[in-house]
Amino acid sequence: MNSHVVRALVCAILMCLPAPAQFGKVKTVFVIALENHNWNQFKGAANAPYLNNTLLPQASYAEHYYNPPGVHPSLPNYLWREAGTNFGILNDNDPASNHQSTTAHLVAQLKSAGISWKTYQEDIGGTNCPITSVNLYAPKHNPFVYFDDVTNTNDPNSAYCIAHMRPMPELLADLRNNTVAQYVFITPNLCNGGHDSCAPGNDPVRQTDNWLAAYMPAILTSAAYQNGGAVFINRDDGEGSEGPV
C-alpha cells in the first residue's frame, strides 16, 4: 500500500497497533470503528481491562484526536472518515435519502489503484446489500453504503456491494485462510460497538472491551497482521462534546 493511501487512512485513527515492520511498508490495514465515547471514559477504566492492560502497552495512541467541529451524530463522522467531508449531512438517515453520487472517496480510489478492500459488518446476512437496518446493524455505521458507485445507487442486489460487505463471522475465516483484503473496515453491532447499553451488563464501555478481547487476538495472530499489518481503532465522535475520542 503506498504512502498516500496510508496517510489517508491515518486521518481516521485513534490507536495504531503496527506489526514489527516499518510503517511505510504496511501491507494490510484494519480499521475498527467503535462508538460515541470520549478517551477519558476508556483510558485507565476498570471496565476496559483488555484495552488498558493488553492493547495500550503495545500501541501508539493519540490523546488529542477530535471529531470534526460541530459534526454529529454518527453518520456525518463516518462520511468524513470515508470521504473527508459530511456533504452537509447532519443526521443518521439511511442511504435512501443520504446517498452520494461522487466517486471522490477512499474505497473508490483504492479500487482505481488496484488495492483490495472489504468491510465486515456485524449482524448483516450477507445475501443482499445492507442499505437498511437489520438486527443490531445500522447503515449509519457503514459509510460505504452511502456511495452510489458501491451500491449501484441503492440496489439491494448489487453484486459489488454484496461482495465487499460481509458478515462478521467471515472475518475469522478470512483471517485463518489469509484471504483478507488489503483494507479491512470492521464495524461491531450497536451493542458491541458501544452505541447502546445492552443486557446483561448494560455497560457500553465493557461491551466494546469484551468485543475487542474476542476479536483482536485473531487479528493480531493472523498472517496478514504479522507480515506488515496495522490495526487502527477509533470512535466516531465524542459524547456530549467533540472529544477527544
C-alpha positions, 0 to 999 in steps of 0.5 A: 500500500503506498504512502498516500493511501496510508496517510489517508487512512491515518486521518481516521485513527485513534490507536495504531497497533503496527506489526514489527515492520516499518510503517511505510511498508504496511501491507494490510490495514484494519480499521475498527470503528467503535462508538460515541465515547470520549478517551477519558471514559476508556483510558485507565477504566476498570471496565476496559481491562483488555484495552488498558492492560493488553492493547495500550502497552503495545500501541501508539495512541493519540490523546488529542484526536477530535471529531470534526467541529460541530459534526454529529451524530454518527453518520456525518463522522463516518462520511468524513472518515470515508470521504473527508467531508459530511456533504452537509449531512447532519443526521443518521438517515439511511442511504435512501435519502443520504446517498452520494453520487461522487466517486471522490472517496477512499474505497473508490480510489483504492479500487482505481489503484488496484488495492483490495478492500472489504468491510465486515459488518456485524449482524448483516446476512450477507445475501443482499446489500445492507442499505437498511437496518437489520438486527443490531446493524445500522447503515449509519455505521457503514459509510460505504453504503452511502456511495452510489458507485458501491451500491449501484445507487441503492440496489439491494442486489448489487453484486459489488456491494454484496461482495465487499460487505460481509458478515462478521463471522467471515472475518475469522475465516478470512483471517485463518485462510489469509484471504483478507483484503488489503483494507479491512473496515470492521464495524461491531453491532450497536451493542458491541460497538458501544452505541447502546447499553445492552443486557446483561451488563448494560455497560457500553464501555465493557461491551466494546472491551469484551468485543475487542478481547474476542476479536483482536487476538485473531487479528493480531495472530493472523498472517496478514497482521504479522507480515506488515499489518496495522490495526487502527481503532477509533470512535466516531465522535465524542459524547456530549462534546467533540472529544477527544475520542 
